[in-house]
Structures are given as structure tokens and as C-alpha cells.
Amino acid sequence: MLAAQDRLEVPHELLARLHEARAETDRLFDHVKPEFLYERPIPERHRIVFYVGHLEAFEWNLLRERVLGRTSFHSELDNLFAFGIDPVDGGLPSDQPSDWPSLAQVRDYVGQVRQALDDGLAAATLSQQDRQQEASRDQLLNVAIEHRLMHAETLAYMLHQLPFDHKVRKPRLPELVVPPVQPRVIEIPAGDASLGISRRDAAIFGWDNEYEAHTVAVPAFSIDQYEVTNREYLEFMNAGGYENRSLWREADWKWKTKHDISRPVFWTQLGDEWHYRTMFEKVPLPLDWPVYVSHAEASTYTRWMGKALPTEAQWHRAAYGTPEGTERPYPWGADAPDRRFGNFDFESWDPTPVGAFQQGRSAFGIADLMGNGWEWTATVFAPFPGFQPFELYPGYSASFFDGEHYVMKGGSARTAGCMLRRSFRNWFQPRYQYVYAGFRCVRN
């Protein structure tokens, strides 16, 4: 047994963050009436009940042997809830509700796992001399925390598509009253973008796709000061943008035609008026909110405008660069993210009007780069030079280096504050409409 002075306990800060992340996902599931937990709101995804079990199964499979030295007590459910799905071949899951365990069984499994994790982490200690094992343990806990927080966002995408009467309604926050902004283009001078994290910086947690740090020279370009709004996108639709085949890439046109895509998935038309589907009700289309669309729709709009989506390096340069050539940790500076700077970290269910957060602007005056909607880039998700897959989770990024996913930057209203770090990279398929993702245009 280790002497008291030689014991190195699991950091309280990491345990507190894990419990906070649990509370966030627990609140999400509480918004679904229990009788509808076997629904599949998005055809490409698992039924909701899978995710009830998945979050605990992931953490249990990740930590039980590596940190706790425990064996499985229900290997069948450990495997059943281990992995989600991300179909890119057009295939859809065909399982039925009866193929899944009962809700009582799933919740019993979750309770047992959570108790075992809590007991094990409370008792886990290391020798003060074993610094390498300590670093590995802390990395595993960060993986567990951020994995859960990612699902706190992606589950919101799913629940957004669930019928309103299947959910427990939460009152909407008072809407921010912001004068409509005038579209404006900002000139960005040539400069460097410092992408990624250095492995020498052990104080920062990052996923494997965030390594290795490297510098990209970015020629001068211009970029929209604000994300494209519903108002601007409506002009594209009224101009026949969804019917003009010359604007669409071939694969995107085939997708649009096959699935009869004629509008953003968050929009519905009632008579001659457009409405917007928020999480808990339909409202008249908020014209000054950022439009949420797929990469296919966003890139088609940019071609209609005679412009393009920014590359990852251009977006980074516009967000973090300065006229003096230095870079900031966040667009607004070095202060930690809080509600002064943007619409993020689960503060709201809905977007806010573009330009609402004056204090969150970048050194170049660009608005809403953090929160209020992820932003599509033109960059295909691929490894940085020097990439090494996580030994503990080798497929986390590498499984998606397939040319079929695009990098997104920034964050949405449902993005956790810890994932607003400069190096964080999100990615999705180009023809997936359900993400809280908008875009802005550039001209080279």
C-alpha cells in the first residue's frame, strides 16, 4: 500500500468536470418523454436509447482496465453500446425497437457502471514517481469528459428533429434585440496561421487530429464579417438556387434530387411564409440568425455569390491573427470564454442574431467566430503533418480521413467551453443537414 505522502490521487478538477458533463447529458435525456426513447429522429443515426447506454459504456470500456484494473460485469452490453455509426455509403440502420434491451435494463446498466466508475476513481492512486502513468490517466479522463460533451451537442441535433410533443418543453430564453447588421467584407493581409498543438505543450489536452503544430503561410484574402444569415440565404432560394444545376457539384446534385432537398432542414413553409424549427416550437423565420445548412448547400451558395468557403488556414488566420502578425488564444484575446463573447457553452438552445456579441470580435473585426453555429470550411478533414493516432482510441480521427468529411471551426450554442480552444477541429459529411453549422464566404 502507498504511504499517504506517496499517493497521487485523481485530480479533483477532472472528477468535477466529469460530473458536470454527466449532468449536462442527463438533462438532455430528461427532455425526451420516456415512451419516445426508442425513436430514431435522424435516419442515419442510432435510436436514442443507444446513446443512453453509450456514454457510460464508452467511459467504462476506456477506463475499467487502464485506470481501475476492473473486469467487465456485462460484456454483452459493453459491446452493444460501444460504437455509434457514421454511414457514408447511403446505407441506413434497419434495427427495430424490439432489438434493444428494455429501458429498465439499460438504466440499470448505466447505474452500475456509473457507481463502479465513481468508486474506482475515488480509490485510484498512483506513486508520485509514476509521472508517465499520471499523464496517461489524466489524458484518459479528458477523453471521457470531452467525448461526453461532444455527445451533449450531437444529441441536441437528434432531439431537435424529434416531434415537439415527444419532448418535455423548456421555455425559450428572451430573444436578444440587435439592430440588423449590414453585410460587410473584411480584408485580411497575408500572414501565417499556426495550426495545431505542439506535443511539447503537455499542459494542453488535444485530440490526435490536433497534432502536430505547424505553420501555414496564408496569402491575402477577404472574408465576410458576419456569417450568412437566413435573410441572405432566402435571396439565394428565391433566385432559384436549388433548381440551378450548374451551381451544384455532381454528387451534391444527385443527393439533393434523390432526397428532394429544397430548403434548409430547420425551415418549414406554411402557406407563403417561412418558419423556423427551434428545439421546442416553430417560430416565424428569424431573418437575422445565421443559416444552418449542409456543406453541400453552403458551397453551392458561395458559387452563386462568385466566392468560396474559407480554408481551415484562412479561417484560423481571420479568427486568431492580428494586423501585427501575432496570434491570440481566442478571437477576442486571452480571456477565458464566457457569455460576454458569444453564444456557446449550453447557454441557449437557439442562435442569436449575427453581430450580437461586440466583445467577441477578432482583431480584424470579424464577428461570431466562436459559438452561434459551427462554420464550414473548404478543407477536407485530413491528418496534420506528424499525425499519430491515439493508442487508446486509434479510430477516433483516422477512420474519418476518407475524403468524405470536411473541417468545421468555431462552435455552436451547444458547444462546451473547453472545446473552443484554438486547435479544436470538428468534421462532418458534406451532405448532412442536421448540424448546427453555418458559413461565411471568402474571395481570394
C-alpha positions as CSV (number, residue, x, y, z in Angstrom):
1,M,0.0,0.0,0.0
2,L,1.3,3.5,-0.8
3,A,2.2,5.7,2.0
4,A,0.0,8.8,2.3
5,Q,2.8,11.1,1.2
6,D,3.4,9.0,-1.9
7,R,-0.2,8.9,-3.1
8,L,-1.2,10.8,-6.2
9,E,-5.0,10.9,-6.4
10,V,-7.2,11.6,-9.4
11,P,-7.3,15.4,-9.7
12,H,-10.5,16.8,-8.1
13,E,-10.9,19.2,-11.1
14,L,-11.1,16.3,-13.6
15,L,-13.7,14.5,-11.4
16,A,-15.7,17.6,-11.1
17,R,-15.7,18.2,-14.8
18,L,-16.8,14.6,-15.4
19,H,-19.8,15.0,-13.1
20,E,-20.7,18.3,-14.7
21,A,-20.6,16.6,-18.2
22,R,-22.8,13.9,-16.8
23,A,-25.3,16.4,-15.6
24,E,-25.4,18.0,-19.0
25,T,-26.3,14.8,-20.8
26,D,-28.7,13.7,-18.1
27,R,-30.6,17.0,-18.6
28,L,-30.8,16.3,-22.3
29,F,-32.4,12.8,-21.9
30,D,-34.8,14.3,-19.4
31,H,-36.2,16.4,-22.3
32,V,-37.4,13.2,-24.0
33,K,-40.6,11.7,-22.7
34,P,-39.6,8.1,-21.7
35,E,-42.0,6.4,-24.2
36,F,-40.2,8.0,-27.1
37,L,-36.6,7.0,-26.1
38,Y,-36.7,4.2,-28.8
39,E,-37.4,6.7,-31.6
40,R,-34.8,7.5,-34.3
41,P,-35.1,11.2,-35.1
42,I,-32.3,11.2,-37.7
43,P,-32.4,8.2,-40.1
44,E,-28.6,7.9,-40.3
45,R,-28.2,7.5,-36.5
46,H,-28.9,5.0,-33.8
47,R,-32.1,5.2,-31.8
48,I,-32.0,7.5,-28.7
49,V,-31.8,4.5,-26.3
50,F,-28.4,3.6,-27.7
51,Y,-26.9,6.9,-26.5
52,V,-28.5,6.4,-23.1
53,G,-26.2,3.4,-22.7
54,H,-23.3,4.5,-25.0
55,L,-22.0,7.3,-22.8
56,E,-21.4,5.1,-19.8
57,A,-20.2,2.1,-21.9
58,F,-17.6,4.3,-23.6
59,E,-16.2,5.5,-20.3
60,W,-16.3,2.0,-18.8
61,N,-14.5,0.5,-21.8
62,L,-12.0,3.3,-21.7
63,L,-11.2,3.3,-18.0
64,R,-12.0,0.0,-16.4
65,E,-8.8,-1.8,-17.2
66,R,-6.4,1.1,-17.9
67,V,-7.2,3.1,-14.7
68,L,-9.3,1.0,-12.5
69,G,-8.0,-2.6,-13.1
70,R,-11.5,-3.9,-13.2
71,T,-13.1,-6.6,-15.3
72,S,-16.4,-6.4,-17.1
73,F,-19.6,-7.4,-15.4
74,H,-21.8,-7.2,-18.5
75,S,-19.6,-7.6,-21.6
76,E,-22.7,-8.0,-23.9
77,L,-23.9,-4.5,-23.1
78,D,-20.3,-3.2,-23.1
79,N,-20.1,-4.2,-26.7
80,L,-23.7,-3.3,-27.7
81,F,-23.3,0.3,-26.6
82,A,-19.6,0.7,-27.6
83,F,-19.8,2.4,-31.0
84,G,-22.0,4.8,-32.9
85,I,-22.4,4.9,-36.7
86,D,-21.5,7.3,-39.4
87,P,-22.7,5.9,-42.7
88,V,-21.2,7.4,-45.8
89,D,-22.4,4.8,-48.4
90,G,-26.1,5.7,-48.3
91,G,-26.9,2.7,-46.1
92,L,-29.3,3.3,-43.2
93,P,-29.7,1.3,-40.0
94,S,-32.7,-1.1,-40.1
95,D,-32.9,-2.3,-36.4
96,Q,-36.3,-2.3,-34.6
97,P,-37.1,-1.1,-31.1
98,S,-37.5,-4.7,-30.1
99,D,-33.9,-5.4,-30.9
100,W,-32.8,-3.3,-28.0
101,P,-32.8,-4.1,-24.2
102,S,-35.6,-2.7,-22.1
103,L,-35.2,0.8,-20.7
104,A,-35.1,-0.7,-17.2
105,Q,-32.1,-2.9,-18.3
106,V,-30.3,0.0,-19.9
107,R,-30.7,2.3,-16.9
108,D,-29.7,-0.5,-14.5
109,Y,-26.5,-1.0,-16.6
110,V,-25.9,2.8,-16.6
111,G,-26.3,2.9,-12.8
112,Q,-24.0,0.0,-12.2
113,V,-21.3,1.4,-14.5
114,R,-21.5,4.9,-13.0
115,Q,-21.2,3.6,-9.5
116,A,-18.3,1.4,-10.4
117,L,-16.5,4.3,-12.1
118,D,-17.1,6.7,-9.2
119,D,-15.9,4.2,-6.6
120,G,-12.9,3.2,-8.7
121,L,-11.9,6.8,-9.5
122,A,-12.3,7.8,-5.9
123,A,-9.9,5.0,-4.8
124,A,-7.4,5.3,-7.7
125,T,-3.9,6.4,-6.7
126,L,-0.5,6.4,-8.2
127,S,3.0,6.6,-6.9
128,Q,4.4,10.1,-7.0
129,Q,7.3,8.7,-9.1
130,D,5.0,7.4,-11.8
131,R,4.5,10.7,-13.8
132,Q,4.1,8.9,-17.1
133,Q,1.2,6.9,-15.8
134,E,-0.3,10.0,-14.2
135,A,-0.2,11.8,-17.6
136,S,-1.9,8.8,-19.3
137,R,-4.6,8.7,-16.7
138,D,-5.4,12.4,-17.0
139,Q,-5.5,12.1,-20.8
140,L,-8.0,9.2,-20.5
141,L,-10.2,11.3,-18.2
142,N,-10.1,14.2,-20.6
143,V,-11.1,11.9,-23.4
144,A,-14.0,10.7,-21.4
145,I,-15.1,14.2,-20.5
146,E,-14.9,15.7,-24.0
147,H,-16.4,12.6,-25.6
148,R,-19.5,13.1,-23.4
149,L,-19.6,16.8,-24.0
150,M,-19.4,16.2,-27.8
151,H,-22.5,14.0,-27.4
152,A,-24.2,16.7,-25.4
153,E,-24.1,18.6,-28.6
154,T,-24.7,15.9,-31.2
155,L,-27.6,14.6,-29.1
156,A,-29.1,18.1,-29.3
157,Y,-29.1,17.7,-33.1
158,M,-31.0,14.5,-32.8
159,L,-33.5,15.8,-30.3
160,H,-34.1,18.9,-32.4
161,Q,-35.6,16.6,-35.1
162,L,-37.9,14.8,-32.6
163,P,-41.6,15.8,-32.8
164,F,-42.4,18.6,-30.3
165,D,-45.0,16.5,-28.5
166,H,-42.4,13.8,-27.8
167,K,-40.3,16.3,-25.7
168,V,-40.6,18.0,-22.4
169,R,-40.7,21.6,-23.4
170,K,-38.3,24.1,-21.9
171,P,-39.2,27.8,-22.0
172,R,-37.1,29.8,-24.6
173,L,-34.8,32.5,-23.3
174,P,-35.8,36.1,-24.1
175,E,-34.5,36.9,-27.6
176,L,-31.6,39.4,-27.9
177,V,-32.8,42.5,-29.6
178,V,-30.0,43.5,-32.0
179,P,-30.2,46.0,-34.9
180,P,-29.8,44.2,-38.2
181,V,-26.2,44.4,-39.5
182,Q,-25.2,45.3,-43.0
183,P,-23.1,42.7,-44.8
184,R,-19.5,43.7,-45.0
185,V,-16.3,42.2,-46.3
186,I,-13.0,42.4,-44.3
187,E,-9.6,42.4,-46.0
188,I,-7.1,40.1,-44.3
189,P,-3.5,40.8,-45.2
190,A,-1.1,37.9,-45.9
191,G,0.3,36.2,-42.9
192,D,0.9,33.0,-41.1
193,A,-1.6,30.6,-39.4
194,S,-0.2,28.5,-36.6
195,L,-2.3,25.3,-36.7
196,G,-2.4,22.5,-34.1
197,I,-0.7,21.8,-30.8
198,S,2.9,21.0,-30.1
199,R,3.5,17.7,-28.3
200,R,5.9,19.6,-26.1
201,D,3.0,21.5,-24.6
202,A,1.9,18.9,-22.1
203,A,-0.4,21.4,-20.3
204,I,-3.0,21.4,-23.1
205,F,-5.2,18.4,-23.9
206,G,-5.9,17.8,-27.5
207,W,-7.3,15.0,-29.7
208,D,-4.9,13.2,-32.1
209,N,-6.0,15.3,-35.1
210,E,-4.9,18.5,-33.4
211,Y,-1.2,17.4,-33.5
212,E,1.4,18.3,-34.7
213,A,1.8,22.1,-34.5
214,H,2.8,23.7,-37.9
215,T,2.7,27.0,-39.6
216,V,0.9,27.7,-42.9
217,A,1.5,30.8,-45.0
218,V,-1.8,32.4,-46.0
219,P,-2.0,34.8,-48.9
220,A,-4.1,37.9,-48.6
221,F,-7.9,37.4,-48.9
222,S,-11.2,38.9,-48.0
223,I,-13.9,37.3,-45.7
224,D,-17.4,38.2,-44.7
225,Q,-17.6,40.0,-41.3
226,Y,-20.7,38.0,-40.4
227,E,-22.0,34.5,-41.1
228,V,-24.5,34.2,-43.9
229,T,-28.0,34.9,-42.5
230,N,-31.4,33.3,-43.1
231,R,-32.3,36.6,-44.9
232,E,-29.4,36.3,-47.3
233,Y,-29.9,32.6,-47.9
234,L,-33.6,33.3,-48.7
235,E,-32.4,35.5,-51.5
236,F,-30.5,32.5,-52.9
237,M,-33.6,30.3,-52.7
238,N,-35.8,32.9,-54.3
239,A,-33.3,33.2,-57.1
240,G,-33.8,29.5,-57.9
241,G,-30.5,28.3,-56.2
242,Y,-31.9,24.8,-55.5
243,E,-33.0,24.4,-59.1
244,N,-29.9,25.7,-60.9
245,R,-27.9,22.6,-61.6
246,S,-24.8,24.5,-62.8
247,L,-24.2,25.7,-59.2
248,W,-24.1,22.2,-57.7
249,R,-21.3,19.6,-57.7
250,E,-22.5,16.4,-59.3
251,A,-22.6,14.3,-56.1
252,D,-24.4,17.1,-54.3
253,W,-27.0,17.5,-57.1
254,K,-27.7,13.7,-57.0
255,W,-28.1,13.9,-53.3
256,K,-30.4,16.9,-53.5
257,T,-32.5,15.3,-56.2
258,K,-32.7,11.8,-54.6
259,H,-33.9,13.2,-51.3
260,D,-35.9,16.1,-52.7
261,I,-33.8,18.7,-50.8
262,S,-35.3,22.1,-51.5
263,R,-34.6,24.1,-48.2
264,P,-32.6,24.1,-45.1
265,V,-33.7,21.3,-42.8
266,F,-34.6,23.8,-40.0
267,W,-37.0,25.7,-42.3
268,T,-40.6,24.8,-43.0
269,Q,-43.1,26.6,-45.3
270,L,-46.6,27.4,-44.1
271,G,-48.5,28.9,-46.9
272,D,-46.4,31.8,-48.3
273,E,-44.4,32.2,-45.1
274,W,-41.3,30.5,-43.9
275,H,-41.0,29.3,-40.3
276,Y,-38.0,28.0,-38.3
277,R,-38.0,24.9,-36.2
278,T,-36.4,25.7,-32.9
279,M,-35.9,22.9,-30.3
280,F,-39.3,23.2,-28.8
281,E,-41.5,25.2,-31.2
282,K,-41.9,26.7,-34.7
283,V,-41.4,30.5,-35.0
284,P,-41.5,32.9,-37.9
285,L,-38.2,32.6,-39.7
286,P,-35.7,34.8,-37.8
287,L,-34.1,36.6,-40.7
288,D,-31.0,37.8,-38.8
289,W,-30.0,34.4,-37.4
290,P,-27.2,32.5,-39.1
291,V,-28.5,30.0,-41.6
292,Y,-27.7,26.3,-40.7
293,V,-27.1,24.1,-43.8
294,S,-25.0,21.2,-45.0
295,H,-21.6,21.7,-46.6
296,A,-23.2,20.9,-50.0
297,E,-25.7,23.7,-49.6
298,A,-23.1,26.2,-48.2
299,S,-20.6,25.6,-51.0
300,T,-23.4,25.9,-53.6
301,Y,-24.4,29.3,-52.1
302,T,-20.8,30.5,-52.3
303,R,-20.6,29.6,-56.0
304,W,-23.8,31.6,-56.6
305,M,-22.1,34.5,-54.9
306,G,-18.9,34.0,-57.0
307,K,-17.0,33.3,-53.9
308,A,-15.8,30.3,-51.9
309,L,-15.8,28.8,-48.4
310,P,-12.6,29.6,-46.4
311,T,-9.9,27.0,-46.0
312,E,-9.1,26.0,-42.4
313,A,-6.0,28.1,-42.5
314,Q,-7.8,31.2,-43.8
315,W,-10.5,30.8,-41.1
316,H,-7.7,30.4,-38.5
317,R,-5.9,33.5,-39.8
318,A,-9.1,35.6,-39.7
319,A,-10.1,34.4,-36.3
320,Y,-6.8,34.4,-34.3
321,G,-4.4,36.6,-36.3
322,T,-3.7,40.2,-35.8
323,P,-2.6,43.1,-38.0
324,E,0.7,43.0,-36.2
325,G,1.3,39.4,-37.2
326,T,0.8,37.8,-33.7
327,E,-1.9,35.3,-32.8
328,R,-4.5,35.3,-30.0
329,P,-5.7,32.3,-28.0
330,Y,-9.3,33.3,-28.8
331,P,-10.7,35.7,-31.4
332,W,-11.3,38.3,-28.6
333,G,-8.0,37.9,-26.8
334,A,-6.7,35.8,-23.9
335,D,-9.7,35.9,-21.6
336,A,-11.4,32.5,-21.0
337,P,-14.7,32.0,-22.8
338,D,-17.8,33.5,-21.1
339,R,-21.2,34.9,-22.1
340,R,-19.7,38.3,-23.0
341,F,-18.0,36.8,-26.0
342,G,-20.5,34.6,-27.8
343,N,-23.4,32.2,-27.8
344,F,-21.8,28.9,-26.6
345,D,-21.4,26.5,-23.7
346,F,-25.0,25.4,-23.4
347,E,-26.3,29.0,-22.6
348,S,-29.1,28.8,-25.2
349,W,-30.9,26.3,-27.4
350,D,-31.2,28.7,-30.3
351,P,-29.0,31.0,-32.4
352,T,-28.8,34.7,-31.7
353,P,-28.8,37.5,-34.4
354,V,-25.4,37.8,-36.1
355,G,-23.2,40.5,-34.6
356,A,-24.9,40.3,-31.2
357,F,-21.6,40.0,-29.3
358,Q,-19.4,43.0,-29.9
359,Q,-16.8,42.0,-27.4
360,G,-16.2,38.7,-29.1
361,R,-14.9,40.1,-32.4
362,S,-11.5,39.2,-33.7
363,A,-8.6,41.6,-34.1
364,F,-9.7,42.2,-37.7
365,G,-13.3,43.0,-36.5
366,I,-14.9,39.7,-37.6
367,A,-17.9,38.7,-35.6
368,D,-19.3,35.4,-34.2
369,L,-16.3,33.2,-34.8
370,M,-16.9,31.3,-31.6
371,G,-20.4,30.0,-31.0
372,N,-23.8,30.6,-32.7
373,G,-23.0,27.9,-35.3
374,W,-20.0,25.9,-36.4
375,E,-18.6,27.2,-39.7
376,W,-17.9,25.0,-42.7
377,T,-14.5,25.3,-44.4
378,A,-13.3,24.1,-47.8
379,T,-10.7,21.8,-46.1
380,V,-11.2,18.1,-46.3
381,F,-10.6,16.5,-42.9
382,A,-7.1,15.0,-43.1
383,P,-4.1,14.5,-40.7
384,F,-1.7,17.3,-39.9
385,P,2.0,16.5,-40.7
386,G,3.3,14.3,-37.9
387,F,-0.1,12.9,-37.0
388,Q,-0.1,9.9,-34.7
389,P,-3.4,8.1,-33.8
390,F,-4.3,7.8,-30.2
391,E,-3.2,4.4,-28.9
392,L,-6.2,4.3,-26.6
393,Y,-8.7,5.3,-29.4
394,P,-6.9,4.7,-32.8
395,G,-10.0,5.2,-34.9
396,Y,-11.2,8.5,-33.4
397,S,-9.8,10.5,-36.3
398,A,-8.1,8.1,-38.7
399,S,-11.4,6.4,-39.5
400,F,-12.7,9.7,-41.0
401,F,-9.6,10.5,-43.1
402,D,-11.6,9.3,-46.1
403,G,-12.1,12.4,-48.2
404,E,-15.8,12.4,-47.3
405,H,-15.7,14.8,-44.3
406,Y,-15.0,18.5,-44.1
407,V,-13.4,20.5,-41.3
408,M,-15.7,22.8,-39.3
409,K,-14.3,25.5,-36.9
410,G,-15.8,27.7,-34.2
411,G,-18.7,26.2,-32.2
412,S,-22.4,26.4,-31.7
413,A,-24.7,27.4,-28.8
414,R,-24.4,23.8,-27.6
415,T,-20.6,23.5,-27.8
416,A,-18.8,23.2,-24.4
417,G,-16.4,25.9,-23.5
418,C,-13.4,23.6,-23.2
419,M,-13.8,22.8,-26.9
420,L,-13.4,26.4,-28.0
421,R,-9.6,26.1,-27.9
422,R,-7.8,27.4,-31.0
423,S,-6.7,24.0,-32.2
424,F,-10.0,22.1,-31.9
425,R,-11.2,20.6,-35.2
426,N,-14.7,19.3,-35.8
427,W,-15.8,17.5,-39.0
428,F,-18.9,16.1,-40.7
429,Q,-20.0,14.7,-44.0
430,P,-20.8,17.3,-46.7
431,R,-24.4,16.2,-47.2
432,Y,-25.5,16.0,-43.6
433,Q,-28.1,18.8,-42.8
434,Y,-28.7,18.4,-39.1
435,V,-25.6,20.1,-37.7
436,Y,-25.8,23.5,-36.1
437,A,-23.4,24.8,-38.8
438,G,-23.4,27.9,-40.9
439,F,-20.7,29.6,-43.0
440,R,-19.2,32.7,-44.4
441,C,-17.7,33.5,-47.8
442,V,-14.2,34.4,-48.9
443,R,-12.7,35.8,-52.0
444,N,-9.0,35.1,-52.7
